[in-house]
Amino acid sequence: MTIDTTNLCSHLQKKLFEPDGVYYPIWQAMQNDKELTAAVRSRQLHIYRNGKKILILAGKAQPKIVREDKLNELIKKII
């Protein structure tokens, strides 16, 4: 999966793409799951499973769980 990072918050980029970032396990899980897609909106990363939004990741704000999903288990460990 590739994401256009030009409009992605720099704090979120560090948390998501660097191996020591708190969201890095989510990024790894997204790479192995073909049902997941993501889009950058308002400098945040919106993650979808089969076209339905499940999670919103922001740089400085807490992640927002929109819909229950197995990917959210990784978030609950972080929060």
N, C-alpha and C positions, 0 to 999 in steps of 0.2 A: 504494500500500500504506500502510495506517495501522497504527500500533503503539501499544498502551496503555503510555505511558511512566511511569505512576504508580509501578510497582515496578521500574523500570529504574535501575541504578546511575548516579549523576550524572556520574561520570567517563566512563562509556560513552556517555551522552547527548551530552556534549561531543565525544567522538571521532567519533561517528556522524552527528550532525545539523549540526554547524557546518562551514562550507565549508573551514576550515583543519584540520579533524580528520583523523586518520590513517585512520579507517574511512569517511570521507565518500565515497570512490569506490565502496565496497561498497554504501552506501545508494543511490547513484545507479544502480548496476547493478541493484539489487533493484527499483527503480521501473520499470525497462524490461523486466523478465523476469516473465512471467505464471506461470511454473512454480514460482517461489519463494514460500514463505510463511515467516512468522517468528512466534515466540512468546517471551514473556518468562517465564523460569523462574529462580528464585533470583537475581534481579537481573541475570541474564545474558540475552543475546539468542541464541536457538537458531534457526538458519536451516535450512529444509527445501526440497528440490527433489522435487516429485512425492511428498510424504509421507515421504521418507527424509532423515534428518538429515545435513547435510553440514558444518556449521560452528557453533562456539559462540564468541561474542564476549563478553569480560568487560571491565570497566572498567580494572582494574589488572593483571590476569593476562594472559599471552600468549594469543592466539586458539588454539583447539583445532580442528584439522582432523579431522573424523570420517570423511569419505568424499571421495575425489578428485572434483573438480568444477571447471569452468572459472572459477567465482567465486573459487576458492582461489588462482588466479594473482595476484589483487589482494592477497591476504594475503601471499603469498611475497615480494612487492616490499616490504612493510612490515617483515617480520620480519628 
